[in-house]
Amino acid sequence: MVTAFVRTILLYFIIMLGLRLMGKRQIGELEPTELVLTMLISDLAAVPMQDFGIPLLNGVVPIVTLLALSMLLSYGCMRSIRLRRLVCGSPTTLIKDGQLQQAAMRANRFTLDELIEALRSQGVTDLTTVKYAILETDGQLSVLLYPAEQPATPKQLGRAVKDDLFLPQVLINDGRVLDGGLAYRGLTRGWLTQELSSRGYRSPSEVLLLTIDDAGKILCIGKEGAK
């Protein structure tokens, strides 16, 4: 029992480390090589978890080898455009100047129903409003509408717009004070204590979220039943 527990934990952290090295991706955003790697690693890890007769090293070595190969391919793709196209493929234009590229759709086995569904998911219901639709290497569809179909921006209308978009910095997250956020804003715990007291909170543990942006605007959300 203890052996199974230890082996499972070790393999779990090895796989998590490997996936972390692959970068932050959702399953639907994985490149073909990354998807294959994920599937292979899951199969390789399952065997030593279930069969105690197999040395743990026999499961770790293939996993580490695949991760090293993946990192090597990633480095090669960064250095070589040809290798990148070979490994990851190239984006394919499915709609060009408002015209369906039927040969490209057939080559990618992308049906008309899938195209309509992908457009609908982006709020597009009229094919005639689409100038370009590009199938990216991760399977996502990028849609570019004709200029006349796009929402007008203040710049196009010749209007001046005040820049009031600021990125908030989290100071309290689920009752925990983030000292890094305080230091980034040049604030102290003393200031935080006073701010919470003015809002009726006795301690940071009563606050679910507290943020402050570049303009000094503070958002404070208390935990249920804190007051």
PEMOKA-V101344 format. One record per residue. RES is the residue in one letter. SS is DSSP state (alpha for helix, beta for strand, coil for the rest). D_FIRST is the distance of its C-alpha to the first C-alpha in Angstrom with 1 decimal. Layout:
{{RES	SS	D_FIRST} {RES	SS	D_FIRST}}
This chain:
{{M	coil	0.0} {V	alpha	3.8} {T	alpha	5.4} {A	alpha	5.2} {F	alpha	6.3} {V	alpha	8.8} {R	alpha	10.1} {T	alpha	10.7} {I	alpha	12.5} {L	alpha	14.5} {L	alpha	15.6} {Y	alpha	16.5} {F	alpha	18.8} {I	alpha	20.3} {I	alpha	21.3} {M	alpha	22.6} {L	alpha	24.6} {G	alpha	26.0} {L	alpha	27.0} {R	alpha	28.6} {L	alpha	30.6} {M	coil	31.9} {G	coil	33.6} {K	coil	33.6} {R	coil	34.1} {Q	coil	33.5} {I	alpha	32.4} {G	alpha	36.0} {E	alpha	37.3} {L	coil	35.4} {E	coil	37.5} {P	alpha	37.0} {T	alpha	35.4} {E	alpha	33.0} {L	alpha	32.0} {V	alpha	31.4} {L	alpha	29.3} {T	alpha	27.1} {M	alpha	26.6} {L	alpha	25.9} {I	alpha	23.4} {S	alpha	21.4} {D	alpha	21.5} {L	alpha	20.6} {A	alpha	17.5} {A	alpha	16.2} {V	alpha	16.2} {P	alpha	13.8} {M	alpha	11.4} {Q	alpha	11.4} {D	coil	12.4} {F	coil	10.4} {G	coil	13.7} {I	coil	15.5} {P	coil	15.7} {L	alpha	14.9} {L	alpha	18.6} {N	alpha	19.8} {G	alpha	18.6} {V	alpha	19.8} {V	alpha	23.3} {P	alpha	24.5} {I	alpha	23.5} {V	alpha	25.4} {T	alpha	28.2} {L	alpha	28.7} {L	alpha	28.7} {A	alpha	31.2} {L	alpha	33.3} {S	alpha	33.3} {M	alpha	34.5} {L	alpha	37.1} {L	alpha	38.4} {S	alpha	38.6} {Y	alpha	40.6} {G	alpha	42.8} {C	alpha	43.4} {M	alpha	44.6} {R	alpha	47.0} {S	coil	48.3} {I	alpha	49.6} {R	alpha	49.7} {L	alpha	46.1} {R	alpha	45.2} {R	alpha	47.2} {L	alpha	45.7} {V	alpha	42.0} {C	alpha	42.4} {G	coil	45.5} {S	coil	48.5} {P	coil	49.4} {T	beta	51.6} {T	beta	54.5} {L	beta	54.5} {I	beta	57.5} {K	beta	60.3} {D	coil	63.4} {G	coil	62.6} {Q	beta	62.4} {L	beta	59.4} {Q	coil	58.4} {Q	alpha	57.7} {A	alpha	57.2} {A	alpha	54.5} {M	alpha	52.8} {R	alpha	52.8} {A	alpha	51.5} {N	coil	48.5} {R	coil	48.1} {F	coil	48.7} {T	coil	50.3} {L	alpha	53.0} {D	alpha	50.8} {E	alpha	48.1} {L	alpha	50.8} {I	alpha	52.2} {E	alpha	48.8} {A	alpha	48.0} {L	alpha	51.5} {R	alpha	51.2} {S	alpha	47.9} {Q	coil	50.0} {G	coil	52.8} {V	coil	55.1} {T	coil	56.7} {D	coil	59.8} {L	alpha	59.4} {T	alpha	62.9} {T	alpha	61.8} {V	beta	59.4} {K	beta	60.8} {Y	beta	57.6} {A	beta	54.2} {I	beta	51.9} {L	beta	48.6} {E	coil	46.4} {T	coil	44.0} {D	coil	41.0} {G	coil	42.5} {Q	coil	44.1} {L	beta	47.7} {S	beta	50.1} {V	beta	53.2} {L	beta	56.5} {L	beta	59.3} {Y	coil	63.0} {P	alpha	64.4} {A	alpha	66.4} {E	alpha	63.3} {Q	coil	61.4} {P	coil	61.6} {A	coil	64.3} {T	coil	63.2} {P	coil	65.3} {K	coil	66.2} {Q	coil	67.7} {L	coil	69.6} {G	coil	70.9} {R	coil	69.5} {A	coil	68.2} {V	coil	64.7} {K	coil	63.5} {D	coil	60.2} {D	coil	58.2} {L	coil	54.7} {F	coil	52.5} {L	coil	48.8} {P	coil	47.3} {Q	beta	45.1} {V	beta	42.2} {L	beta	42.6} {I	beta	40.2} {N	beta	37.1} {D	coil	35.6} {G	coil	36.8} {R	beta	36.0} {V	beta	38.9} {L	coil	38.9} {D	alpha	40.9} {G	alpha	41.2} {G	alpha	43.0} {L	alpha	45.3} {A	alpha	46.1} {Y	alpha	46.9} {R	alpha	49.4} {G	coil	50.8} {L	coil	49.8} {T	coil	48.6} {R	alpha	46.4} {G	alpha	49.7} {W	alpha	51.1} {L	alpha	47.9} {T	alpha	48.2} {Q	alpha	51.8} {E	alpha	51.1} {L	alpha	48.5} {S	alpha	50.8} {S	alpha	53.6} {R	coil	51.5} {G	coil	50.5} {Y	coil	47.0} {R	coil	46.1} {S	coil	43.0} {P	alpha	41.2} {S	alpha	38.3} {E	alpha	40.7} {V	beta	41.2} {L	beta	39.2} {L	beta	41.1} {L	beta	44.0} {T	beta	45.6} {I	beta	48.9} {D	coil	50.7} {D	coil	53.4} {A	coil	56.1} {G	coil	54.7} {K	coil	53.6} {I	beta	50.8} {L	beta	48.4} {C	beta	46.7} {I	beta	44.5} {G	beta	43.3} {K	coil	40.3} {E	coil	41.0} {G	coil	42.4} {A	coil	42.7} {K	coil	46.5}}
